[in-house]
Amino acid sequence: MKKKEFLFHLIKSLSRTEKRYLKIHFKHAHGEAIYFRLFTAIDKQEVYDEEAIKVKFKDDKFVKHFHLSKRYLYGLILQALRNYHREISQKAKINDLLKNVEILYLKGLYPLAERDCKQAARIADTYELDTAKLDVLYWERKLIQAQRPGDRKRIGEVVGEQYQVLTDLQQINGLWQNLLQLTPDPRNPRPSLQARILKANVDYLQLLNERKVDDAEHTLTSLVNDLEHYPKHLKNDPSIWPANLNNLLGLLLFEKKQGAALDLIQKAKVFYASLPQLDTPTIRLILRTYNIELELYRDRKDRLAAQSAIADIQNFLQKQKGNVPTSYLLSFWFQFANLHFWDGDYEQSLHWINRVLNYKFKEERTDLQRYIRWLNLMVHLELENFFVLRYYVGSMRRFLKKQGALAQYEQILLRFFVQISTLGESDIKDAFSKLHAQLEKEYEVLQSQRVLDYIHFLDWARQRSTLS
């Protein structure tokens, strides 16, 4: 079969009902009338005669690039046939369902994607379609990771199922080799990019457990640099590179290597800007990068850079309204409030605090909801809103009781805020000095529980106690 005759043979293979379906398809497809005429002309030929076709359509523009027009029509026919034969087999049904899953996943509609994924799994199990089951399990794992990344038990169950399916396929492959009397290939398999990514992350976590932080950083850095040499893979799945980059950023932030982290953040922004469109998983990765950037500026006390980043993030959140998970909204609003507080802009800080308090986040990120309420008390004290402060102290006490036992430092803070509104201006400085001394005794606890990474109560108390 000659290459230029592919379209002819495809058209000639069509049944009467398939041709009828195609005519309806062309009729409703806007701007495809010329291709229907070409389809009809080729269909009428008994033997393919390309020159006769070109003569027939000599006045039509598409003849100038006839090979491209044929390829386009070929694609149109197969697209229509895929739709016509969408239930040609159980495997085809699974393929259609997994297309739905991928579309819904990219839109962040995870519960809907899970529903179609479960239906595909039932079909694969019923008809023992092992290769299709592997595709289903791949999406099951991705959906769990997107919604419940900490659910190691369920992710482990899916990985266990994948292992069982692979074992079954390996057994079948072995039987085929025996049947055909094939000699097994002694070469070691070349690891795929996915395998190399997983191995690098396994090594990274192992090195962290062994407290070999420098080696862990080197492993992640090598992986991130290596991934840049796979543009086709990154185009197909843009999340591969930034997902691993964010892991490296988190480690650099932990190591206080702020300069290196900043360089990577700028690199990430260039990458994000190069993407033609953003799906929900990529949006979440961008949000995580922004979150790390704000933490970095807070640690560096770089107020100008922080204010510039806040403006960029607000713009991004507005553009992606509806695509931003509420957990990220809470995190950013807390960060905005915190940064404005340390910048001395208490009105702006209060603005973001009120956004959190009025949003009703329910049980999401109760740690941040706890700290935002402490920040609220601090802001009202700085604004000398003592009457309002007394109300919020009572509200804070009720909130903390619902959350369980209070830490020692929280009891110290509560007593401080109860007393401060009753003190005269001359006594406030002494109250802060006493607060600083009490919190210093709790320093090890504050450090081990990372309390000061959220709000540095000690710095605040020290600064206020030294004010003239």
Buried (B, 14 or more C-beta within 10 A) or exposed (E): EEEEEBBBEBBEEBEEEBEEBBEEBBEEBEEBEBBBBBBEBBEEBEEBEBEEBEEBBEEBEBBEEBEEBBEBBBEBBEEBBEEBEEEEEBBBBBBBBBEBBBBBBBEBBBEBBBBBBEBBBEBBEEBEBBEBBBBBBBBBBBBBBBBEEEEEEBBEBBEEBBEEBEEEBEEEEEEEEEEEEEEEEEEEEEEEEEEEBEEBBEBBEEBBEEEEEEBBBBBBBEBBEBBEEBEEBBEEBBBBBBBBBBBBBBBBBEBEBBEBBBEBBEBBBEBBEEBEEBBBBBBBBBBBBBBBBBBBBBEBEBBEBBBEBBEEBEEBBEEBEEBBBEBBBBBBBBBBBBBBBBBEBBEBBBBBBBBBBEBEBEEBBBEBBBBBBBBBBBBBBBBEBEEBBBEBBEBBEEBBEEEEEBBEBBEBBBEBBBBBBEEEEEEBBEBBBBBBEBBEEBEEEBEEEEBBEBBBBBEBBBEBBEEE
